[in-house]
Amino acid sequence: MTGGELVDLLSRLTLHMDEELRALAYQSLQTLVIDFPDWRHDVLAGFTQFLAREVLDTFPQLVDNGLRMLLQLLTSWKNALAHSSTNSLSGSLSRNKEAANQKKTDVSLRRH
């Protein structure tokens, strides 16, 4: 099964009659967006294509739910980006601080 097929299957399952299956399918899509940066674009593109092709506007409740899920996926992506940039910024700051401390230690050892 390819990545596109997986996203398509999970997207279809978000409209399943079984509430638990719907929730698990959406949670899986959200996990792909949050934890796997390489999948983010594929998940959003696949879910958007699914909504545009398969969800008919004669069912406004399904359209509303689908758009709500799409907005939540986009928000998850944005939050994941903000979280990763915060981590990388704090990581680089701590590395710079450690390097400065190491230089101070080297200088003080040379004096003795």
ABEGO torsion letter per residue (X at the ends): XBAAAAAAAAAAAAABABAAAAAAAAAAAAAAAAABAAAAAAAAAAAAAAAAAABBAABAAAAAAAAAAAAAAAAAAAAAAAAAAAAAAAAAAAAAAAAAAAAAAAAAAAAX
